[in-house]
Amino acid sequence: MPVRKRHARRVERADFPVSPELREAFDAYIASEPRQPASAWPEFVWLADLLEEAGAPVQTLLAGCVCWHPRAGGVAMPGEMAVYRRLVA
């Protein structure tokens, strides 16, 4: 009898090294208040730069979307949630 395996099609995974500096930037990002435009949000810029250096799957076409923020009030894209989950883990 064949075994059915469940596969969540919406789940994306992000695999990149998480350095202590990246963890510190992420903690500062989560502790900060979201600002618009994102270019005026220093914690966002710091985290974005470090994620890009680490090779995280940052989609540049999302106009500043790097990582989901719990207080941002928006809907998270699958790629953003994958990066967020990797940094939380």
N, C-alpha and C positions, 0 to 999 in steps of 0.2 A: 504494500500500500504506500503510495507516495506521500511524503511529508510536505505540507504546505508551510512555507515560511512567509511571515509577514514582513513587508518591506515598506517603510514609510517613504513615499516618494517626495515628500516636502522637506525631509530632513537633509540638511547639508552639513558637512563637516569641514572644519578649518584646522589644518595641521601646520603649525609654525612654532618655533621655539619661543618660550615665554621667559624672558630675562627678568631679574629683579627690578631693573629700571622700567621695563614694560609694565610689570605688576604695579609699581609705584604710580606710574602715569595713569593706569586704569583706575586705581583707587581714587586718585585725585579727580579723574573724570566723573566717576560715579558720585563722589561727594559734592561736586560742583552743580550749579544750577544751569540748565540749558540756556544758551544765548543765541539770538539771531541777529545778524548773520553769523554763521559758524566761524568765520575768519576772525571775529572779535571775541572768540571763546578760547583763551589760552590753553586750558586743559584739553580741549578738543584737538587743537593744532598739535600739541605735544604728543598726544596719543596717536594721532594720525601719522605723524612722522615716524614714530617708533614702530607702528604696525607695518608701514611701508618698508622700513629697513629690515624687519623680521621676515618679510615675504608673505604676510597675511593676505588672504584673498580680498583685497580692498578694491571695490569696483569704482573706478574714477568717474564713470558716467553717471553716478547717482548724485552728483552735485553736492558733495560734502558729507554724504552718509558713510560713516566709518564704523560706528558701533552703536547699537541700540542703547538708549538712555532711559531708565525707568520713569523719569519725570518729564520726558519730552512730550508725552501725550500722543505720539504718532504710532502708526502701525509699522512694525519691524519687517524688513525684507528678510528672506531666508539667509542670505549671506551675512547680514548684520547679526542675526541671531547666532549664526555659527561662530562668528568671531567672539561675540559676547559669551557664549557657552564655553569656549576654549579658555577665555581669560578668567572666568569664574571658577573653572575646574582646578 
